[in-house]
Amino acid sequence: MTTRTTDNIGAPQVHRAETRESTETKSAYKTTELIVYVLAVLGVLIASAIVDNSFGADPAWRYVTYLTVGYMISRGLAKAGSREPYRD
């Protein structure tokens, strides 16, 4: 939020808001990233339980690890540059 005023000689001055009301990113539990991550993990684990021996527990947990690393990287990128809290 900016407001414009003039000084004594008519030159414009810009005043910026001093405080922020909220952070740049949402909390993790409020994002669609978390929902997609949980659904993907459940899908991998259910598929490994349903499919025969070609897709067992070892590859399933490897894929869950890949999904977890990807989720952590995406949250890290989303939170980069944001500072918490913006509360008084």
DRENPA-3360 file (N, C-alpha, C; in nm, 2 decimals, always signed):
BEGIN
1 = MTTRTTDN = +0.08/-0.12/+0.00/+0.00/+0.00/+0.00/+0.09/+0.12/+0.00 ~ +0.07/+0.21/-0.09/+0.14/+0.34/-0.10/+0.05/+0.45/-0.10 ~ +0.09/+0.56/-0.04/+0.02/+0.69/-0.04/+0.11/+0.80/-0.10 ~ +0.05/+0.89/-0.17/+0.13/+0.99/-0.23/+0.10/+1.13/-0.16 ~ +0.20/+1.20/-0.12/+0.18/+1.33/-0.06/+0.29/+1.42/-0.12 ~ +0.28/+1.55/-0.10/+0.38/+1.64/-0.15/+0.44/+1.71/-0.03 ~ +0.57/+1.75/-0.05/+0.63/+1.83/+0.06/+0.61/+1.98/+0.04 ~ +0.68/+2.06/+0.11/+0.65/+2.20/+0.11/+0.68/+2.27/-0.03;
9 = IGAPQVHR = +0.76/+2.21/-0.11/+0.78/+2.27/-0.24/+0.71/+2.20/-0.36 ~ +0.62/+2.11/-0.32/+0.54/+2.04/-0.42/+0.60/+1.91/-0.48 ~ +0.71/+1.87/-0.43/+0.77/+1.75/-0.49/+0.70/+1.63/-0.43 ~ +0.66/+1.53/-0.51/+0.59/+1.41/-0.46/+0.68/+1.33/-0.37 ~ +0.61/+1.27/-0.26/+0.68/+1.18/-0.17/+0.60/+1.05/-0.17 ~ +0.66/+0.94/-0.16/+0.59/+0.81/-0.15/+0.62/+0.76/-0.02 ~ +0.51/+0.72/+0.05/+0.52/+0.65/+0.18/+0.47/+0.51/+0.17 ~ +0.55/+0.42/+0.21/+0.52/+0.28/+0.20/+0.48/+0.22/+0.34;
17 = AETRESTE = +0.39/+0.12/+0.33/+0.35/+0.06/+0.46/+0.47/+0.00/+0.53 ~ +0.47/+0.02/+0.66/+0.58/-0.03/+0.74/+0.58/-0.18/+0.77 ~ +0.46/-0.23/+0.79/+0.44/-0.37/+0.83/+0.37/-0.45/+0.73 ~ +0.40/-0.58/+0.73/+0.33/-0.68/+0.64/+0.22/-0.75/+0.73 ~ +0.11/-0.78/+0.66/+0.00/-0.84/+0.73/+0.02/-0.99/+0.74 ~ +0.08/-1.05/+0.63/+0.09/-1.20/+0.63/+0.22/-1.24/+0.56 ~ +0.25/-1.37/+0.57/+0.36/-1.42/+0.50/+0.34/-1.44/+0.35 ~ +0.45/-1.47/+0.28/+0.43/-1.49/+0.13/+0.37/-1.62/+0.10;
25 = TKSAYKTT = +0.39/-1.72/+0.18/+0.34/-1.86/+0.15/+0.25/-1.91/+0.26 ~ +0.17/-2.00/+0.22/+0.08/-2.06/+0.32/+0.15/-2.17/+0.40 ~ +0.09/-2.20/+0.51/+0.14/-2.32/+0.59/+0.13/-2.44/+0.51 ~ +0.21/-2.54/+0.54/+0.22/-2.66/+0.46/+0.08/-2.73/+0.46 ~ +0.01/-2.74/+0.57/-0.11/-2.82/+0.57/-0.23/-2.74/+0.50 ~ -0.21/-2.62/+0.46/-0.31/-2.55/+0.38/-0.29/-2.55/+0.23 ~ -0.19/-2.62/+0.18/-0.15/-2.62/+0.04/-0.20/-2.74/-0.03 ~ -0.22/-2.73/-0.16/-0.26/-2.84/-0.24/-0.14/-2.93/-0.26;
33 = ELIVYVLA = -0.02/-2.88/-0.24/+0.10/-2.96/-0.25/+0.10/-3.08/-0.16 ~ +0.05/-3.06/-0.03/+0.05/-3.16/+0.07/-0.06/-3.26/+0.03 ~ -0.17/-3.22/-0.02/-0.28/-3.31/-0.06/-0.23/-3.40/-0.18 ~ -0.17/-3.34/-0.28/-0.12/-3.42/-0.39/-0.01/-3.52/-0.34 ~ +0.08/-3.47/-0.25/+0.18/-3.56/-0.20/+0.12/-3.68/-0.13 ~ +0.03/-3.65/-0.04/-0.03/-3.76/+0.04/-0.11/-3.86/-0.06 ~ -0.18/-3.81/-0.15/-0.25/-3.90/-0.25/-0.15/-3.98/-0.33 ~ -0.04/-3.92/-0.37/+0.06/-3.99/-0.45/+0.13/-4.10/-0.37;
41 = VLGVLIAS = +0.16/-4.07/-0.24/+0.21/-4.18/-0.15/+0.12/-4.29/-0.13 ~ -0.01/-4.25/-0.11/-0.11/-4.36/-0.09/-0.13/-4.44/-0.22 ~ -0.12/-4.37/-0.33/-0.13/-4.44/-0.46/-0.02/-4.54/-0.48 ~ +0.10/-4.50/-0.45/+0.22/-4.59/-0.47/+0.20/-4.71/-0.37 ~ +0.17/-4.69/-0.25/+0.16/-4.80/-0.15/+0.04/-4.89/-0.18 ~ -0.07/-4.84/-0.23/-0.18/-4.92/-0.26/-0.15/-5.00/-0.39 ~ -0.08/-4.94/-0.48/-0.05/-5.01/-0.61/+0.05/-5.12/-0.57 ~ +0.14/-5.10/-0.48/+0.24/-5.21/-0.45/+0.17/-5.32/-0.37;
49 = AIVDNSFG = +0.06/-5.29/-0.30/-0.01/-5.40/-0.23/-0.10/-5.48/-0.33 ~ -0.15/-5.41/-0.43/-0.24/-5.48/-0.52/-0.17/-5.56/-0.63 ~ -0.07/-5.50/-0.69/+0.00/-5.56/-0.80/+0.08/-5.68/-0.75 ~ +0.10/-5.78/-0.84/+0.17/-5.90/-0.81/+0.32/-5.87/-0.78 ~ +0.40/-5.96/-0.78/+0.54/-5.95/-0.74/+0.63/-5.86/-0.82 ~ +0.58/-5.81/-0.93/+0.66/-5.72/-1.02/+0.68/-5.58/-0.95 ~ +0.59/-5.54/-0.86/+0.60/-5.41/-0.79/+0.59/-5.44/-0.64 ~ +0.70/-5.47/-0.57/+0.69/-5.50/-0.43/+0.72/-5.39/-0.34;
57 = ADPAWRYV = +0.75/-5.42/-0.22/+0.77/-5.32/-0.12/+0.89/-5.23/-0.14 ~ +1.00/-5.30/-0.18/+1.13/-5.22/-0.20/+1.11/-5.11/-0.30 ~ +1.06/-5.13/-0.42/+1.05/-5.02/-0.51/+0.94/-4.92/-0.47 ~ +0.84/-4.97/-0.40/+0.74/-4.88/-0.35/+0.79/-4.78/-0.25 ~ +0.87/-4.82/-0.16/+0.93/-4.73/-0.06/+1.03/-4.64/-0.12 ~ +1.10/-4.69/-0.22/+1.20/-4.60/-0.29/+1.12/-4.49/-0.36 ~ +1.01/-4.52/-0.42/+0.93/-4.41/-0.48/+0.87/-4.32/-0.38 ~ +0.83/-4.37/-0.26/+0.78/-4.28/-0.16/+0.90/-4.19/-0.11;
65 = TYLTVGYM = +1.02/-4.24/-0.10/+1.13/-4.16/-0.07/+1.16/-4.05/-0.17 ~ +1.15/-4.08/-0.30/+1.16/-3.98/-0.41/+1.05/-3.87/-0.39 ~ +0.93/-3.92/-0.37/+0.82/-3.82/-0.35/+0.84/-3.73/-0.23 ~ +0.90/-3.79/-0.12/+0.92/-3.71/+0.00/+1.03/-3.60/-0.03 ~ +1.14/-3.64/-0.09/+1.25/-3.55/-0.13/+1.19/-3.44/-0.22 ~ +1.11/-3.48/-0.32/+1.06/-3.38/-0.41/+0.97/-3.28/-0.33 ~ +0.89/-3.33/-0.24/+0.80/-3.25/-0.16/+0.88/-3.15/-0.07 ~ +0.98/-3.20/-0.01/+1.06/-3.12/+0.08/+1.13/-3.01/+0.00;
73 = ISRGLAKA = +1.18/-3.04/-0.12/+1.24/-2.94/-0.21/+1.14/-2.83/-0.25 ~ +1.02/-2.88/-0.29/+0.92/-2.78/-0.33/+0.88/-2.69/-0.22 ~ +0.87/-2.74/-0.10/+0.83/-2.66/+0.02/+0.95/-2.56/+0.05 ~ +1.07/-2.61/+0.04/+1.18/-2.52/+0.06/+1.19/-2.41/-0.04 ~ +1.16/-2.44/-0.16/+1.16/-2.33/-0.26/+1.04/-2.23/-0.24 ~ +0.93/-2.29/-0.19/+0.82/-2.20/-0.17/+0.84/-2.11/-0.05 ~ +0.91/-2.16/+0.05/+0.94/-2.08/+0.17/+1.06/-1.99/+0.16 ~ +1.14/-2.01/+0.05/+1.26/-1.93/+0.04/+1.23/-1.78/+0.03;
81 = GSREPYRD = +1.29/-1.70/+0.11/+1.26/-1.56/+0.11/+1.15/-1.52/+0.20 ~ +1.06/-1.61/+0.25/+0.96/-1.56/+0.34/+1.00/-1.57/+0.48 ~ +0.96/-1.48/+0.56/+1.00/-1.47/+0.70/+0.87/-1.48/+0.78 ~ +0.88/-1.56/+0.89/+0.76/-1.57/+0.98/+0.81/-1.53/+1.12 ~ +0.73/-1.48/+1.20/+0.59/-1.43/+1.17/+0.59/-1.29/+1.14 ~ +0.48/-1.24/+1.08/+0.45/-1.10/+1.05/+0.35/-1.05/+1.15 ~ +0.35/-1.10/+1.27/+0.26/-1.06/+1.38/+0.32/-0.96/+1.47 ~ +0.23/-0.88/+1.53/+0.28/-0.78/+1.62/+0.31/-0.84/+1.76;
% end
